[in-house]
Amino acid sequence: MEWYCSLASHLLSQENIDLKGQSYQPVVNELEGRVVALYKALLLYQMKSVCSYYKNHCLVILRSTINLDDWDGEIQGIESAEKAVLNDLRHYYALYSKEALGHLVRQVQECQKILSDFHQIQQEHITSQYLQQIRIVDPQAEMVNIQGRNDKLLPAAYKWIVDTPEYRGFTNWSDPGSCQVLWLSGPAGTGKTMLVIGIISEISRQSFNMAPPGLAYFFFQASRSNMTSPTDALRSLIWMLLIQQPRLFSYIRETLTNAGASYFDSPGVFWPLAEIFKQMLADKDLTPVYLTLDALDECDERKAENPGLAHLLSLVSDTLSITDKVKWLLSSRPEINVYNKLKNKQESGEIVELNVQSRPEPVNAYIKHKLSDLERNYEYSKYVLDEMSQEIRQRAQNTFLWVSLVFKDIIDNNVAEYDAVDRIKASPSSLISLYERLMTRIENLPSRDPRFCRSVLAAVCFSYRPLSYAELHVASGLPANVRPQLIVPKCGSFLTVQDNRVYMIHATAREHLVDYFKSSSPGNGNCHHHDIGKRSIQALSDTLKRNIYSITPDKESTDVIVPEKDPLASVRYSCEFWVDHLCEDRGGQNIDDERVFSFLEEHFLHWLESLSLIQKLPTAVPSIKKLLINSKVCYNTYACIQLLIFPICLQNRESNL
């Protein structure tokens, strides 16, 4: 009886009735009725037994003899009630166990999902970190910037190429022997870069029967320090490939895990990256991809320890023999002669050259567009516009840049309608002569304007990236009361402004100005680098201080907010590049070690802090190495740096110096 009471307490417990929202009350109610019936039978049997015990003994024997009390029936009733309880109990536990097991399975599935989501987030975080290590620039953003600095990309200026047999062969993936390399060649200013952008846009909109091919591209730009080397190009191509085809991470993950972010700072990183790149392209599941390199003539080959254009073209040639899932779109001036560099390794027909200057359609469309602007905005008459059109077409030689500069000259100088045709006739027909004419006009400006213009042009020409107005004021050495915004418009058509940054109008303009300053300045023009370096040190000395952003100790680096009036705005470029300018092939100019020593002694940690705030801290190590190598009397400078760095190295337990 005691056992049955314990069983009832267990069965009817509330925690056994409810299982994670699943109620077993109806089953327990049925089971409770069975237990009550069993209790009744037991109690009745016990009560009859007690009564029988206290009756007359002879009478009990007599009743037992004739089976009047039916003890066997009572026992069978109890056993039947017990069996009913046990049957219902087995049924209850079967249902309960099944539901409990199901609940356990659901919990495991939820845990698996949570772990899977966590793993996915972790992989995405690691992938993001790896992509950040590889990234040198965002080619897509650069393509947008290039379009912003130039006139609007006209469909008529690039859609003509769609109907050419060269383009049709290039975009035909079904023919294994079709064109694998399309080389757009043409002199400077013939619109190759804008044509490349148009082709990329056209391919991205094109419909395909199969999965659309990927697109990875890079635009060499001599005016950008991080867009001039073959390594920069290769990193960008790999970066875009990994974004579009994440499976390819398997070929580079181990390298990135073991080497870290500093891996890409090595001058020799091009060759191991090239091997990884070839392995990616050899992947059997690779989605077909267009690879584009624009303006190969702006590839920087000045540093002997770095790979040159020949190594890059050799890589292009190697990829063609590895896979038929890759097609290359290349552009350059004719002197690069891509065809001769590649044809010896490839079969005839796989490399096709298209001379951009031989096609008048795009330039004519551009001229028509510019003339319509004059008619709409300046109300030029139809007669004058027709004359201008005829004169420009005869002299343009299918050169976009020449046409752009001529129209810019007319608009910027508010040339009257009746003088427009004569202005065009007076313009030299070659770019070099046109640049010389622009420079002559600058020299003939009144007062101090020529000197200010030369300072601004030299700063933009010799800088390693486009400058903001505030940075340009420091680099050019303009007086405090002379704003660069007033001088830039006076620099002829050499400069253009986008997003408050000053750019050179074209690579050929930069080349012309470099030659101009070299011929008119001592030290082969490198004195301008030295001047920018000295001005940078002075500006940094006047600006830098401890905790320049007033950051509280409890703030994470990711929570740092740039002040509305950024104290580093004018010296961001100087922070990153002052050493490079001082150490640029000095041509007889010695680094002023005393000035450098004084700056480092007072502001070395402030400089590192500022580099960290502008996300350029990794540039400190190569800058310091370069400074130590190029210092003429470097003992004091070296000792200063070592003494300052030693405590930092102890604290961080590592040193890259």
ABEGO torsion letter per residue (X at the ends): XAAAAAAAAAAABAAAABBGGBBAAAAAAAAAAAAAAAAAAAAAAAAAAAAAAABBAAAAAAAAAAGAAGAAAAAAAAAAAAAAAAAAAAAAAAAAAAAAAAAAAAAAAAAAAAAAAAAAAAAAAAAAAAAAAABABBAAAAAAAAAAABBBBBAAAAAAAAABAAAAAAABAABAABBABBBBBEBBGAGAAAAAAAAAAAAAABBBABBBBBBBBBBBBAABAAAABAAAAAAAAAAAAAAABAAAAAAAAAAAAAAEAAAAABAAAAAAAAAAAAAAAABAABBBBBBBBBGAAABBAABAABBBAAAAAAAAAAAAAABAABBBBBBBBAAAGAAAAAAAABBBGABBBBBAAABAAAAAAAAAAAAAAAAAAAGBBAAAAAAAAAAAAAAAGGBAAAAAAAAAAAAAAGBBAAAAAAAAAABBABAAAAAAAAAAAAAABBEAAAAAAAAAAAAAAABABBBBAAAAAAAAGBBAABBAAAAAAAAEAABBBBGGBBBBABAAAAAAAAAAAAAABBGGGAAAAAAAAAAAAAAAAAABBBGAAGBBAABBAAABBBBABBAAAAAAAAAAAAAAAAABBAGGBBBBAAAAAAAAAAAAAAAAAAAAAAGAAAAAAAAAAAAAAABABAAAAAAAAAAAAAAAAAAAGBBAX
